């Protein structure tokens, strides 16, 4: 009887693997994609290209009291556009129209854990989405706040918040932060964990 129960549990687990591998949020890209991130001051775009909108993602880790800090990937309508790490900014162009923007912590393990799993914290990657009806020629700013403090029980579980910023505040924040560029990383356990200079 015991062998039948164990075998049945194994079959249920194996059948559930494809469902576990799928994204919960369709606006985010596929989880296996990871980015290598580096700072590049010369890559900072000033205005969107003709007929396009420009979206800035500004990461704020001042409320994340743990090491290492997560890297955040950005996706639009299920396609990854790049990533940012630490208190930094990134940008990407976007065609006019209705879109869903996703910010999701980059995972690096094959098991789908976030960057900080295994370092005394075990939690899954967090994500948030917003809707944007983009207009050509406009620049949009979004703030990603990564939040966690293991010493403060009122702070809750590790999570991120994605909120739009007024244009003047977004310009001010983006101007004073390092600018990150990212490329898809080869399969390696710590791709994106350390930002290259």
Secondary structure, DSSP 8 states (H G I E B T S, - for coil): -HHHHHHHHHHHHHHHHHHHHS-SSTTS--TT--EEEEE-GGG--SS--TTEEEEEEEEE-TTEESSS--EEEEEETTEEEEEEESSEEEEEEEESEEEEEEEEE-B-STT-BBTTBTTTB--B--EEEEEEEE-TT-EEEEEEEEEEETT-GGG-SSEEEEEEE-HHHHHHHHHHSEEEEEEE--S-TTTTTS-B-
